Amino acid sequence: ATSTISVTSPILYGGSAGGGKSKALRMDALTFCLQNPGCQAYLFRRTLNELQKNHIVKLKQEFPEHLGLGRYHETRRALELWNGSTLYFCFCEKEADVEIYQGAEMHWCGIDEAGQMTPYMIGYLKTRNRLGDWKPLDTQKGLLPKFVLASNPGGPSHSYLKSIFIDKSA
């Protein structure tokens, strides 16, 4: 039987362009992967071009392979860390693209520029955010699974994100 732990409350890094949201999201994913052997983290952007420019190129600059953190695999767009954790870099241009992740078990899931995704895409990816049989370290219990979003104001999910993170907190 598969154990299930409910998703922790989603987190939103919001604000204007240039504030460091993308880097914070990438570092959050990497931190959880390093702290939890076997962690499967998925970081999303809407397009492959955005994913390359905003995350993959920067990751390679920040953590070159000679540092020994892990190995980046171009064809799979995945950073495989020395401790067995993997950070996948993913994109979903069309709504149907999220469905290729139907069987995925995302212990950490992050969406950069979440306002550019549709509510359906965000909702679907959140259903993949689960632990299954994998267990984080005792010091991380209650912190995973983790669902993190970063967004500027505007885009197809602006009102959706506002209703979750702003209106409900008022």
Buried (B, 14 or more C-beta within 10 A) or exposed (E): EEEEBEBBEBBBBBEEEEEEBBBBBBEBBBEBBBBBBBBBBBBBBBEBEBBBEBBBEBBEEEBEEEEEBBEBEEEEBBBBBEBEBBBBBBBBEEEEBBEEBEEBBBBBBBBBBBBBBBBBBBEBBBBBBBBBEBBBEEEBEEBBBBBBBBBBEEBBBBEBBBEBBEEEEE
